[in-house]
Amino acid sequence: MNTEDHVIDVTDLRRVYGGGFEAVRGVSFTVGRGELFALLGTNGAGKTSTLEVLEGLARPASGRVRVLGHDPFGERDAVRPRIGVMLQDGGFPSELTVRETLRMWAGCTSGARPIGEALEMVGLGKRADVRVKVLSGGEKRRLDLALALLGRPEVLFLDEPTTGLDAEGRQDTWSLVRELRAEGTTVLLTTHYLEEAEALADRLAILHEGRIASEGTVEDVVSAQPSRITFDLPDGWFPGDLPPLDQLGVTGHSHDGRTVRLMTQNLQQAATSLLLWARDAGVSLGSLDVRAASLEEAFLHIAREADGRGDSATAAASLDPRKETAA
Ligand SMILES: Nc1ncnc2c1ncn2[C@@H]1O[C@H](COP(=O)(O)OP(=O)(O)OP(=O)(O)O)[C@@H](O)[C@H]1O
């Protein structure tokens, strides 16, 4: 992709709060025009801190940030009219109605959509004359989204857009975000819902303690994780009776008694080799579970590694014959 196509360009971003706490510690990524990029991460990983810099709400401690080719903080006037921002908490005057809130916002927005159109887009058409203070949590998120969409933004920043929405509301928001992206809107969203990133993101980054721990398409991030096969050996059989692990295409293993856990980058080969061996040896594998790596596993792996609770599977080697304790 050409660098001019990078609608968002972040290089070695650092953000430090008063007291010296470094919440963002050298983050770099780019987002192309019309792309949807998701920032994932554990609580406190630095997602909102990063987003706020891109939205022009905070100045980076160091690093370079460009949105639509401009510094969002230093050149706010050039960037702000072209972006839409949905914060985690919009904080609107609660006495105004939904329509009045949008009208107030439209007054500060050039080229705003008709208010009715924005309300219909987010499914609040029937709630236009209700005061903001009586909206449900999910309806408030929809109002936040309507406000972010009002100015027909080229770039949309969505901070946890579906938190508090019911299943239907979440699906509605996903459909809307997909439509906007199909029309060419660039979207950067943060989310705690891994299925949201899987459903929507062209690319994603998993942040942990202010750093990007993994980045790429869902496939890229997942394929860095091994798949897993677990099973119980029958009485009289021990992990050491299995064929050599490299013959099975296995890259790591652990076992607890007769429960064996194999890790592999080639699930088809490993599963086929294991099942052929079991058939030929007349062994019945109990509770057999063959599981491809998932985004959830990649996410948990990153969080656990960083907490020093990494996977205990050891590198491929032969399993110690007759040994019944965990490897
Ligand atoms: N104003 C602030 N002053 C000091 N520290 C802050 C401030 N805002 C955030 N932090 C800290 O910075 C770190 C990153 O916070 P941030 O809100 O960016 O994380 P996040 O990934 O968005 O988390 P969450 O998923 O919980 O929303 C946290 O440790 C948080 O406590």
The ligand as a Gaussian input file, in Angstrom:
#p B3LYP/6-31G(d) Opt

LIG

0 1
 N       -5.790000      10.387000      33.205000
 C       -5.023000       9.363000      33.570000
 N       -4.042000       9.539000      34.485000
 C       -3.216000       8.519000      34.851000
 N       -3.305000       7.263000      34.328000
 C       -4.264000       7.053000      33.422000
 C       -5.170000       8.081000      32.993000
 N       -6.006000       7.547000      32.067000
 C       -5.635000       6.260000      31.932000
 N       -4.611000       5.967000      32.747000
 C       -3.935000       4.666000      32.869000
 O       -3.364000       4.333000      31.615000
 C       -3.478000       2.936000      31.365000
 C       -4.158000       2.726000      30.037000
 O       -5.500000       3.151000      30.152000
 P       -6.493000       3.088000      28.897000
 O       -7.784000       3.698000      29.347000
 O       -5.830000       3.669000      27.720000
 O       -6.632000       1.522000      28.714000
 P       -7.672000       0.721000      27.832000
 O       -6.890000      -0.286000      27.064000
 O       -8.530000       1.630000      27.040000
 O       -8.499000      -0.003000      28.978000
 P      -10.047000      -0.454000      29.060000
 O      -10.170000      -1.640000      28.167000
 O      -10.178000      -0.827000      30.508000
 O      -10.893000       0.692000      28.642000
 C       -4.230000       2.369000      32.567000
 O       -3.297000       1.813000      33.450000
 C       -4.918000       3.569000      33.174000
 O       -5.094000       3.411000      34.564000

